Amino acid sequence: INSEKGQVVLKDFSSRVIEETAEGYESTSAALELLSQYGFNEDNMTPEHFDMLINHLQNSNEEQADAFAFFVELMLYANISPEDIYDYARKVLGYPADSEIILNDLTKLITLARPAF
């Protein structure tokens, strides 16, 4: 990852994660917009709109799965293991080394995602 080629690969995978996440968000937004027209009750939808809803949701799931796959590949290429993430979380969140990481509230999740300085 310290070479020019390595940096190109990392940037490529990072941009793929961003692109797929944005595409998933776009499909999710389209599904929510369609649902809002019917008071978020799909029973009131026309068959055509229901089919559109299913297509948007299916596409959203596919794009999010792609984003996750690219993210995992990025972590593998960068040699970042789950244990590295747990170690970082223990350091940032102050968990003892033998404790289990449980993110049961949004504050802890946001803290986990914030870079350590």
C-alpha positions in Angstrom: 0.0 0.0 0.0 3.0 2.3 0.2 3.8 2.1 -3.5 2.2 4.2 -6.3 0.5 1.1 -7.7 -0.8 0.2 -4.3 -2.2 3.7 -3.8 -4.0 3.5 -7.2 -5.6 0.3 -6.1 -6.7 1.7 -2.8 -8.2 4.8 -4.4 -9.9 2.6 -7.0 -11.6 0.4 -4.4 -12.5 3.5 -2.3 -14.1 5.1 -5.2 -16.0 1.9 -6.0 -17.3 1.8 -2.4 -18.5 5.4 -2.7 -20.1 4.9 -6.1 -22.0 1.7 -5.1 -23.2 3.3 -1.8 -24.4 6.4 -3.7 -26.3 4.2 -6.3 -27.9 2.2 -3.4 -28.9 5.5 -1.7 -30.4 6.7 -5.0 -32.5 3.6 -5.3 -33.6 3.7 -1.7 -34.6 7.3 -2.1 -36.6 6.5 -5.2 -38.4 3.7 -3.2 -39.1 6.0 -0.3 -40.4 8.7 -2.6 -42.7 6.2 -4.3 -43.9 4.9 -0.9 -44.6 8.4 0.4 -47.0 9.0 -2.5 -49.2 6.2 -1.0 -48.8 7.1 2.7 -46.2 4.4 3.1 -48.8 1.7 2.6 -48.0 -0.6 -0.3 -51.5 -2.1 -0.2 -52.7 1.2 -1.7 -50.3 1.1 -4.6 -51.1 0.4 -8.2 -49.6 -2.9 -9.5 -47.3 -0.9 -11.7 -46.0 1.2 -8.9 -45.6 -1.8 -6.6 -43.5 -3.4 -9.3 -41.4 -0.2 -9.5 -41.0 -0.3 -5.7 -39.8 -3.9 -5.8 -37.3 -3.0 -8.5 -36.0 0.0 -6.6 -35.6 -2.1 -3.5 -33.9 -5.0 -5.3 -31.5 -2.6 -7.0 -30.8 -0.9 -3.6 -29.9 -4.2 -2.0 -27.7 -5.2 -4.9 -25.8 -1.9 -4.8 -25.3 -2.1 -1.1 -24.1 -5.6 -1.4 -21.6 -4.5 -4.0 -20.4 -1.6 -1.8 -19.9 -4.0 1.1 -18.0 -6.5 -1.1 -15.7 -3.7 -2.4 -15.2 -2.4 1.2 -14.1 -5.9 2.3 -11.7 -6.2 -0.6 -10.4 -2.7 0.3 -9.8 -3.8 3.9 -8.1 -7.1 2.7 -5.8 -5.2 0.3 -4.9 -2.7 3.0 -4.2 -5.5 5.3 -6.7 -4.3 7.9 -8.1 -7.3 9.8 -11.2 -7.5 12.1 -8.8 -7.7 15.0 -7.3 -4.3 13.9 -10.7 -2.8 14.0 -11.5 -4.3 17.4 -8.1 -3.0 18.7 -8.9 0.5 17.4 -12.4 0.3 19.0 -10.9 -0.7 22.3 -8.5 2.2 22.2 -11.0 4.8 21.1 -13.9 3.5 23.2 -11.9 2.5 26.2 -12.9 -1.1 26.3 -10.6 -3.4 28.3 -8.6 -5.8 26.1 -10.7 -8.8 27.1 -14.1 -7.2 26.7 -16.5 -7.8 23.9 -17.2 -4.9 21.5 -20.9 -4.2 21.6 -22.2 -1.1 19.8 -25.6 -0.8 21.3 -26.0 2.9 20.9 -25.4 5.5 18.2 -22.9 7.5 20.2 -20.5 4.5 20.5 -20.9 3.8 16.8 -20.1 7.4 15.9 -17.1 7.4 18.2 -15.9 4.2 16.6 -16.0 5.8 13.2 -14.2 9.0 14.3 -10.5 9.0 13.6 -8.2 9.0 16.7 -5.8 11.9 17.0 
